[in-house]
Amino acid sequence: MIPYPDIDPVAIALGPLEIRWYGISYLAAFACAWWLGNRRAAAPGSDWTREQVADLIFYGALGAVLGGRLGYVLFYGFERLMADPLYLFAIREGGMSFHGGLLGVGAALILFGRRTNRSFLQVADFTAPLVPLGLGFGRLGNFVNLELPGRVSDLPWALGWPGEFIGRHPSSLYQAFAEGLVLFVVVWGFSRVPRPAGAVSGMFLAGYGVLRFTTEFFRKPDDHLGFVAFDWMTMGQMLCIPMIAAGLVLLWWSHARQSPALRAGRQEG
């Protein structure tokens, strides 16, 4: 068992002003998405501009933060929200949901698409490859904050959780690797070949859902929820099921309606 690293969650303290590693992880996520977005915009045949990429990141950041917080209190803290509606604004206590953030980003992409005369799928397909590395940064922020403890483990790399005398899986690191690096390689590589509208978004949804569902087996269920189905399924896994289904349907639908010209181009390539 390895002792849990003693990392101060506050990266910089200037009097009453505190800059936390978790906040830096969000800034790193948005900066990474901006850089990758500009790379995609500069690719031959792209009709995106740097200004549009910057606006897209702004819309997406608002959607991710607002949706992430709202999703957390609805999916993971609904009873407390009903007892104390101001809990929605108790941001200092932490609590963000990826699935809520996904819905928030989806709404933001719809608004951005209307502003730029693009369909939702056009915007979503452009955005999907920019997201995974940012998710990885967010999981590293969870690790620094001592969030998302893993299930009990006696493996050599198990971490000793502060205040406990048992080892636990470093589940936030597993998820940083899976949702961040692995998903990025899959979705970015998939997007490098011309795909029908919706295919890249479908790959992101299905890929994230499968990876998150798998890594949840190493993550301790939320104390106030426990297992929500079948005595083994967590809330995170339950929320991934519709993601996987939607991703697979979107992949099938996008290729089923693929234009003959694009199909011919892919065959020639």
C-alpha positions as CSV (number, residue, x, y, z in Angstrom):
1,M,0.0,0.0,0.0
2,I,1.3,3.4,-1.0
3,P,0.6,6.4,1.2
4,Y,-1.7,8.9,-0.4
5,P,0.3,11.9,-1.6
6,D,0.1,14.9,0.7
7,I,-0.8,17.6,-1.9
8,D,-2.1,21.0,-0.7
9,P,-5.3,21.6,-2.8
10,V,-4.4,25.3,-2.7
11,A,-1.8,25.9,-5.4
12,I,-1.3,29.7,-4.7
13,A,-2.4,31.7,-1.7
14,L,-2.2,35.5,-1.9
15,G,-3.8,36.7,1.3
16,P,-7.5,35.9,1.1
17,L,-7.2,34.9,-2.5
18,E,-6.7,31.2,-3.1
19,I,-6.0,29.5,-6.4
20,R,-6.8,25.9,-6.1
21,W,-5.5,23.0,-8.2
22,Y,-9.0,22.0,-9.1
23,G,-9.7,25.4,-10.6
24,I,-6.4,25.2,-12.5
25,S,-7.4,21.8,-13.9
26,Y,-10.5,23.4,-15.4
27,L,-8.5,26.2,-16.9
28,A,-6.1,23.6,-18.3
29,A,-9.0,21.7,-19.8
30,F,-10.4,24.8,-21.5
31,A,-7.0,25.9,-22.7
32,C,-6.3,22.4,-24.2
33,A,-9.7,22.4,-25.9
34,W,-8.9,25.9,-27.4
35,W,-5.5,24.7,-28.7
36,L,-6.9,21.5,-30.2
37,G,-9.9,23.4,-31.7
38,N,-7.5,25.8,-33.5
39,R,-5.7,22.8,-34.9
40,R,-8.9,21.4,-36.2
41,A,-9.9,24.8,-37.6
42,A,-6.6,25.1,-39.4
43,A,-7.0,21.7,-41.1
44,P,-7.5,21.7,-44.9
45,G,-11.1,22.1,-45.9
46,S,-12.2,23.5,-42.5
47,D,-14.7,26.4,-42.5
48,W,-14.0,27.3,-38.9
49,T,-12.1,30.4,-37.8
50,R,-10.0,31.1,-34.7
51,E,-12.6,33.5,-33.5
52,Q,-15.4,30.9,-33.8
53,V,-13.2,28.4,-31.8
54,A,-12.8,31.0,-29.1
55,D,-16.5,31.6,-28.9
56,L,-17.2,27.9,-28.9
57,I,-14.9,27.3,-25.9
58,F,-16.7,30.2,-24.1
59,Y,-20.1,28.7,-24.7
60,G,-18.9,25.2,-23.8
61,A,-17.2,26.4,-20.6
62,L,-20.4,28.0,-19.4
63,G,-22.5,25.0,-20.3
64,A,-20.0,22.6,-18.6
65,V,-19.8,24.6,-15.3
66,L,-23.5,25.4,-15.0
67,G,-24.7,22.0,-16.2
68,G,-22.1,20.2,-14.2
69,R,-23.3,21.8,-11.0
70,L,-27.0,21.5,-11.7
71,G,-26.5,17.9,-12.8
72,Y,-24.7,17.0,-9.6
73,V,-27.4,18.4,-7.2
74,L,-30.1,16.7,-9.3
75,F,-28.4,13.3,-9.8
76,Y,-26.4,13.0,-6.6
77,G,-27.9,15.5,-4.1
78,F,-31.6,15.8,-4.9
79,E,-32.9,15.1,-1.4
80,R,-30.6,17.8,0.0
81,L,-31.6,20.2,-2.7
82,M,-35.3,19.7,-1.8
83,A,-34.5,20.4,1.8
84,D,-32.2,23.4,1.1
85,P,-32.6,25.0,-2.4
86,L,-29.6,27.2,-1.7
87,Y,-27.5,24.0,-1.8
88,L,-27.3,24.6,-5.6
89,F,-25.0,27.5,-4.9
90,A,-22.8,25.8,-2.3
91,I,-20.0,25.5,-4.8
92,R,-17.3,25.6,-2.1
93,E,-18.5,22.2,-0.9
94,G,-17.6,20.8,-4.3
95,G,-19.8,18.6,-6.5
96,M,-19.8,18.5,-10.3
97,S,-21.4,15.9,-12.6
98,F,-20.0,14.9,-16.0
99,H,-23.4,13.9,-17.2
100,G,-24.9,17.2,-16.1
101,G,-22.0,19.0,-17.7
102,L,-22.7,17.0,-20.9
103,L,-26.3,18.2,-21.0
104,G,-25.2,21.8,-20.3
105,V,-22.6,21.6,-23.1
106,G,-25.2,20.2,-25.5
107,A,-27.5,23.1,-24.8
108,A,-24.6,25.5,-25.3
109,L,-23.7,23.9,-28.7
110,I,-27.3,24.2,-29.8
111,L,-27.2,28.0,-29.1
112,F,-23.8,28.3,-30.8
113,G,-25.0,26.4,-33.8
114,R,-27.9,28.7,-34.3
115,R,-25.6,31.7,-34.0
116,T,-23.2,30.4,-36.7
117,N,-25.8,28.7,-38.9
118,R,-24.5,25.2,-38.3
119,S,-26.5,22.2,-37.3
120,F,-26.1,20.7,-33.8
121,L,-24.3,17.6,-35.2
122,Q,-21.8,19.8,-37.1
123,V,-20.9,21.6,-34.0
124,A,-20.9,18.5,-31.8
125,D,-18.7,16.6,-34.2
126,F,-16.2,19.4,-34.2
127,T,-16.2,19.7,-30.4
128,A,-16.1,16.0,-29.4
129,P,-12.4,15.4,-30.0
130,L,-11.5,18.5,-27.9
131,V,-13.1,17.2,-24.7
132,P,-11.3,14.0,-23.5
133,L,-8.0,15.5,-22.4
134,G,-9.9,18.1,-20.4
135,L,-11.8,15.3,-18.7
136,G,-8.4,13.9,-17.8
137,F,-7.3,17.2,-16.2
138,G,-10.6,17.2,-14.2
139,R,-9.9,13.8,-12.8
140,L,-6.4,14.9,-11.7
141,G,-8.1,17.7,-9.9
142,N,-10.3,15.1,-8.2
143,F,-7.2,13.2,-7.1
144,V,-5.6,16.3,-5.6
145,N,-8.9,17.1,-3.8
146,L,-9.1,13.6,-2.2
147,E,-12.3,13.0,-4.1
148,L,-13.7,9.8,-5.6
149,P,-12.1,7.2,-3.4
150,G,-11.6,3.8,-4.9
151,R,-12.9,0.5,-3.6
152,V,-10.8,-1.5,-1.2
153,S,-7.8,-3.2,-2.8
154,D,-4.7,-5.0,-1.7
155,L,-2.8,-4.5,-5.0
156,P,0.7,-3.2,-4.7
157,W,-0.3,0.3,-6.1
158,A,-3.3,0.7,-3.8
159,L,-3.3,4.0,-2.0
160,G,-3.7,4.4,1.7
161,W,-6.6,6.9,2.1
162,P,-6.0,9.5,4.8
163,G,-7.6,8.4,8.1
164,E,-7.9,4.8,7.1
165,F,-5.8,1.7,7.5
166,I,-6.7,0.1,4.2
167,G,-5.7,0.4,0.6
168,R,-7.9,1.7,-2.1
169,H,-7.8,1.7,-5.9
170,P,-6.6,5.1,-7.2
171,S,-9.9,5.3,-9.1
172,S,-9.6,9.0,-10.1
173,L,-6.2,8.2,-11.8
174,Y,-7.8,5.2,-13.6
175,Q,-10.5,7.5,-14.8
176,A,-8.0,10.2,-15.8
177,F,-6.2,7.7,-18.0
178,A,-9.4,6.1,-19.5
179,E,-11.6,9.2,-20.0
180,G,-8.7,11.4,-20.7
181,L,-5.9,9.7,-22.7
182,V,-7.6,6.6,-24.0
183,L,-10.8,8.3,-25.1
184,F,-8.8,11.1,-26.7
185,V,-6.7,8.7,-28.8
186,V,-9.9,6.9,-29.9
187,V,-12.0,9.9,-30.8
188,W,-9.3,12.1,-32.2
189,G,-8.0,9.3,-34.4
190,F,-11.6,8.5,-35.5
191,S,-12.2,12.1,-36.4
192,R,-9.1,12.4,-38.6
193,V,-11.0,10.5,-41.4
194,P,-14.0,12.1,-43.0
195,R,-17.1,10.8,-41.3
196,P,-20.8,11.3,-41.8
197,A,-22.5,13.8,-39.6
198,G,-23.0,12.5,-36.1
199,A,-20.5,9.7,-36.3
200,V,-17.8,11.4,-34.2
201,S,-20.3,12.5,-31.6
202,G,-21.6,8.9,-31.5
203,M,-18.1,7.5,-31.0
204,F,-17.5,10.0,-28.1
205,L,-20.8,9.1,-26.4
206,A,-20.3,5.3,-26.7
207,G,-16.6,5.4,-25.9
208,Y,-17.0,7.5,-22.8
209,G,-20.0,5.5,-21.6
210,V,-18.1,2.2,-21.9
211,L,-14.9,3.5,-20.3
212,R,-16.7,5.2,-17.5
213,F,-19.0,2.2,-16.9
214,T,-15.8,0.0,-16.6
215,T,-13.8,2.2,-14.3
216,E,-16.8,2.7,-12.0
217,F,-16.1,-0.9,-10.8
218,F,-13.0,0.4,-9.1
219,R,-14.6,3.5,-7.6
220,K,-16.4,3.5,-4.3
221,P,-20.1,4.3,-4.6
222,D,-21.2,7.6,-3.2
223,D,-21.8,7.2,0.5
224,H,-25.2,8.8,0.5
225,L,-26.4,6.7,-2.5
226,G,-24.7,3.4,-2.4
227,F,-25.5,1.0,-5.2
228,V,-28.6,2.2,-7.0
229,A,-29.5,-1.0,-8.9
230,F,-29.0,-4.8,-8.7
231,D,-26.7,-4.3,-5.6
232,W,-23.7,-3.5,-7.8
233,M,-24.6,-0.7,-10.2
234,T,-23.6,2.9,-9.3
235,M,-25.3,6.1,-10.3
236,G,-22.5,6.8,-12.7
237,Q,-23.0,3.5,-14.4
238,M,-26.7,4.0,-14.6
239,L,-26.2,7.4,-16.3
240,C,-23.8,5.8,-18.7
241,I,-26.3,3.3,-20.1
242,P,-28.3,5.9,-22.1
243,M,-25.0,7.4,-23.3
244,I,-23.8,4.1,-24.7
245,A,-27.2,3.5,-26.3
246,A,-27.4,7.0,-27.8
247,G,-23.8,6.7,-29.1
248,L,-24.4,3.4,-30.8
249,V,-27.7,4.5,-32.3
250,L,-26.0,7.7,-33.6
251,L,-23.1,5.7,-35.1
252,W,-25.6,3.4,-36.9
253,W,-27.8,6.2,-38.0
254,S,-25.0,8.4,-39.3
255,H,-23.5,5.6,-41.4
256,A,-27.0,4.4,-42.6
257,R,-27.7,7.9,-44.1
258,Q,-24.2,8.5,-45.3
259,S,-24.1,10.2,-48.7
260,P,-22.9,8.1,-51.7
261,A,-20.2,10.7,-52.5
262,L,-18.7,10.4,-49.0
263,R,-18.9,6.7,-49.1
264,A,-17.2,6.6,-52.4
265,G,-14.5,9.0,-51.2
266,R,-13.8,6.7,-48.2
267,Q,-13.5,3.7,-50.4
268,E,-11.0,5.4,-52.6
269,G,-9.0,6.5,-49.6
